[in-house]
């Protein structure tokens, strides 16, 4: 079964659409977060797709803990953790989870970001 997301980030099964192919994701996803104060915070998430090991690397030092939640397609929280800035990035592991699409949520004091992660 294949899945797709809408603009809202909600993930669900495709129904009655015929065969589709999802575009492959790059191994490194670089994106930016805009905080409420307007400062952009860039981070990399790699590899994506992943076999289980995942690294999140921030472009600048944020002097606050960052909350991380990873949800499976049913909305079950598979990882709930927090981390702080690290020059080399912070590693997480979801190797015990089955293959599929996961939603990664990062929250700080002044920002929030949600994105898709593929586990192979």
Number of C-alpha atoms within 10 A of each C-alpha: 7 13 15 13 12 8 6 7 12 12 19 14 11 14 9 6 6 6 8 10 7 8 6 9 13 11 12 13 16 15 14 14 17 14 15 11 8 10 12 15 16 14 17 16 22 19 20 21 22 18 17 18 15 21 18 19 19 22 16 13 11 14 10 12 14 17 16 18 16 22 18 19 16 9 12 10 14 14 16 11 12 14 15 14 18 14 10 10 18 16 13 15 13 16 14 9 15 12 15 15 20 22 20 18 16 17 15 16 13 13 17 15 15 16 14 18 23 17 19 14
